[in-house]
Amino acid sequence: MSAPVPAAGPAGSVGLLGAGVMGEAVLAAVLRGGTPAAAVLVAEPSAERAAEVARRHGVRTDLTPADVAAGSDTVLVAVKPKDVPGVLDAIAGHLRPGALVVSVAAGVTTSAMGDRLPTGTPVVRVMPNTPAVIGRGAAAICPGPHATGAHLDAVEALLAPTGTVVRVGEGDMDAVTAISGSGPAYVFYLVDALAEAGVLLGLSRAQALELATATFAGAAQLLESGGEHPVVLRERVSSPGGTTVAALRELDAHGVRAAILAAAEAARDRSRELGSASDTAR
């Protein structure tokens, strides 16, 4: 069936293809930004997940990708990278004239998307991260060949409730994926390691995790609010001959900084591989 045309909100009518964790985070941001639930259409293949999202946000989720495309001014593609080609093929013949397509699929290039859409379709690529679910995310956006500054303005406004939004060239998106896209996992890894160290030193697991989590959160807020370089803040904690200097010496001896650089390079390389696969699949 064809979807009814919803009442347009400040960002126009918005369609969402895929309502997983990141898709739902973007959906919540769209609603917080002033778009009414009646102006949002969702296609989610999992019936259980679709029902959950409909219940939580009051949006319609019993639609096909074609239905969503036909009823939306802006279409957000939030499916797994391997599913993008099939979804684009399903919506290509149903997009409204002038519709904007926004992708949050990791590694899928704007050119790979454009080749499956009507000629001239504006595409904007986004790399968000999971803290977007609490409005503290970090997202980068880049334009495809047919996207204008006005399109970027619209996407930036749409994503503003998710947190920080920066504009980059598409050539930088693999680096963004490695730093902010995958970055929350690095932080969770380090928090877990610090908490494990607390247990090793005699704290209860609950105490160690609470202290480690609060320490990371407080340090991040201090860095964010003060405008000072992290090296300056680190040196303030590092009294000559003190405990912090002894600890940092061990981090350097065990190559922690080098390991983080290597991890970021590995994430960047994997993002490039995904992009190459999407280009090959055109």
N, C-alpha and C positions, 0 to 999 in steps of 0.2 A: 504494500500500500504506500501511497505518497504521504509524506509528513505534512501536517498543516503548517502554514507559515506563522511562526511565533511573533509576538509583539517585540519589536526591536528595542534593546536597551541602549545605554550610552555607547557601548562598543558594537552595536548592531547585534544581530542574532548570531549565536556561537554554537558550533557543532564540535563534539568531542568523539574521536574514534579511538576507543581503548580507555578503560577506566581502572587501570591498575594503580599502584601507589603514586607514581608520578602524574598520571592522568588525573587522578582524583585531587592531587595537590593543586594542579593548574585549575581544575574545575572550581575548587573552593576559592581560589584567588579571583577567578572571574566573577563569582557571586559576591565576594567581599567588595569587589571594585564597582558594584552597582548594577551589573547586568541581572535582570530578574530571572528567576528559575524558569519561568514560562518561555524565555527567549533562549534557552539552552537545550540542545538535543544531544543525546548520547547513544552511541552504538557500542555495546560491550557483549562479546560472544558468550561469556559465562553467565548463565541465567542467575545463578546464585549471587555472583558479584554485582550484576546489573540491579537486582532487587535490593541489595544492600546499599548501593549508591543512590538509588531512587528514594529509599527510605530516609537516608541520612541528609540528602540535599534537596529533595522535592523536585527533581528534574525527571524528564521522561527518558527512559532507557530501553524501551521495547522496540527499537528501530534498527533498520539495516544501515550500513554505511551509505548506500545510495539515498535513503530517506534523509539522513543527516545532511548530506551534501546539498540536496535539493532545498532544504529549509534553512540554510545557514549562510551568512555573509562572510564569516571567518570559520575555517575548518581546521581544528587542531588534530594532528596525527600523533597519537601517543601509544602506538602499538610497538611490539618488539621489532628490531631492525629487519629480521628475516620475513616479517609479515607485511612490511611496507609495500613492496611491489603489488601484492594481491589486493591490498586495500586501495591503493591508488588506481589500479585498473577498475575496481568496483565503483569508484566515485567519479572517474574522469568524465563520463558522459552525463553526469547529473549536477555538476557544479553550476552555481548561478554565474551569470556574466559578471566579471570583475571580482569574483570571490577571492579572498586571500587564504592561502594554505600555509599553515604553520606546523613545522615538524619538531618534535622533541625526541626523535629516534636517534640514538647515538650512532655516529659514523656515517649516516646516510647523507650524501651530498645534495645540495640544491639542484645541481644539474641532473643527477640521477632521478630526482623527483620530477623535475620539469619535463623530462623526456616521456613521462607516463601521464602527463596532464595536458589539457588543451594548450596550444601554442599561446604564449604570452601570459600564462597564469603566474601571478606574483607568488613567490615562495620565500618564507623567512624560516631560517633554521635556528633552533634554540637548544642550548645545553643547560638545563637546570640541575639542581641537586636536591637531595631529600629533605634538608631543613626547610625547604619551601612549604612543607606541611604545617609549619608553625610560623610562617611569615619571616623566617630568617635565612632564606636561601640565597644562593649566589648563582645568577644565570647570565649567560652571554648569548647575544643574538647577532646574526649576520644575514645580509640580504642575498637572495638569488638574483639572477640577471634582470628580471623584470620587476623586482621590488624597489619601491621608491623610498625616499625619506619619510613620506607620509605613512607608508606601510610600517616602517620601523617604529615611528612614533606610536602607531596604533598598538603594535605588539608590546612595546615598552610599557604603555599605559595598562594593557591587559595583564601584564606580568608583575606590575609594580607591587601588588599586595603579597607577592611571594618573597620579596626581599630586595636585594641588590640586583640591578640589571645593567650590564655593560654592553657596548657595541664593539665588535671586533670584525676583522676580515675573515673570510671563510678559511683561509690558510692557517689561521690561529686556533681553529676550533678543536683540533686534535690536542693541542697543548691545554686548552680550557678543559677538555674532557679529563685530562690527566690530573689537573690541579684542583679545580672546584667540582667537576662532575664526580670523580672518584674520591675526592678529598675527604668527605665525611667518613668513609670507611677507614682511612688512615688514622683519623682522630679516634674513632672507636677502638681501633687496634691498639693505639698508644695508651688510651685510658684503661683498657683491659690489662695491658702490660704493667702499668703503674699500680693498678689495684692488686695485681698478682704479686708485685714486689712488696706491697703492704702486708699481704698475708704471709709472705716469706719472713718478714721482719716481726711478725707476732700480732698484727692487728686481726680482728675478725674480718671475714670476707665483706660483710655489710658495711663495716666502718671504712675499710680500705676503698671500696667502690664509691661510697658517699664522698669521702675526702678527695679521691682522684677526680671524680666528676665535677665537684665544686671548684677544684683547682683549675681545671681546664676552662670551665665556663668563666670563672673570675678573671683568669689571665687573658682570655679572648676579649672580654669586655674592657679590661684595662688597656689593652692594645688598641682597641677600636675607639675608645673615648679620648685617649691622651694624644693621639697623633704622633707619637714618638716611634722611632724605628725599633724593631724587636731586639736588636743588638744592644741598644741603650737600656731597655728595660731588663734585659738579661744581666747586664753588667751591674745594675743596681742591686740585684739579688745576690751577686757573686762577691762576697767579701774576701779579701786576700787571705789565703790559707784556710778558708772556711769550708763548711760542708758542701755547699753548692759547687764550688770550684772542684772539689774532689769528685763529685758526681759527674760534672760535665767532662772532666778529663777521661773518665771511664766511657762515656758516650762516644767521645772522639776516638778513643782507643779501639772501640768495637765497631767503628765505621758506621754509626747511625746516620750521620749526614749523607754519607755516600750511598747508603742503602735507600734512603728516601729519594735521592736523585735517580737511582737505578729503577726504583718502583715507578716514578713518574715517567721515565723514558719507556718502560714496559707498557704502561697504560696508553701513552701516546702512540706507540707502535701498533698496539692492538686496535686503537681507534682508526688508524690509517688502514689497517687490514680490513676492518668492517667497511670503510669508505670505498676501498678498492673492490670489495665484493659487491657493494651496491652498484658501482659503476659497471662492473662486468655483467650484472644481472639485468641491465637495461634491455 
